[in-house]
Amino acid sequence: MKFQVFQGSDGKYYWRARGANGEPLCHSEAYNQKASALHTINLIKREASTAPIEDLSVAKSTGTYGR
């Protein structure tokens, strides 16, 4: 996995994550400053390993979600 930081045609900065196979995994919102995009990448790298997985596909009370 790798993160890429780039400047869009709008002059704003973005990041995207790509898997080892090169396929895109996720991407960011627009940032006015490159440092802000890099800061978010570092937050993700630091916090992702301990982040809980919240399964929203099934609601606890009804057994359904989004209906």
N, C-alpha and C positions, 0 to 999 in steps of 0.2 A: 504494500500500500504506500502511496505517496500523496502529498499535498502539492498543488500547484497554485501559485499566486500570479495573477495577470491583471493588466489594465485593459478595460473594455473600451469600445469606441466612444462611450460616453465620458471617458476620462476617469471613471471610478474604478476602484480595485475590487477584485473578487478572488475567492479561492474555490478550488474544487478538489475532491479526493478521488483518486483512481485506485482500483484494485491492482494486484500484481499482474493481472492479465491485461491491464490498460483500460478496462471498462470503467465508466464513471460510476461512482457510488453516491455522491452527494455534492451539492454546491452551495455557495453562500448568497446572501443578500449583497447589495452594493455598499461599499465603504468609501468615504471621501479620502481617507488616508491609508496608505499601504500598511503603516504600523498597526492600524486597527484590524486589518485582515490578518496580519501575522499574529497579533495578540489572540484573536479568536482561535486560530489554528493551535496555538500553544495551550489554550484552555481545554480544547477538545482532547489533545494529546495527554494532558495531565489528568483529566477527569473521566475519560471514557472507560478506562479499565475497571472502575468501581461503580459506574452508573448502573442503576437497576433497570431491568427490562420490564416495562409496563405493558401488559397485553390488553389492548382495548378491543380485541376481536370478539370478546364475550363479556357481557355485563354480568356482574355477580348476582344481582337481584332477579333478573328476568331470563338470563341465559341467552339474550340477544344483544346486539349492539347496533345502534344507528337505525333502528326501525321505528 
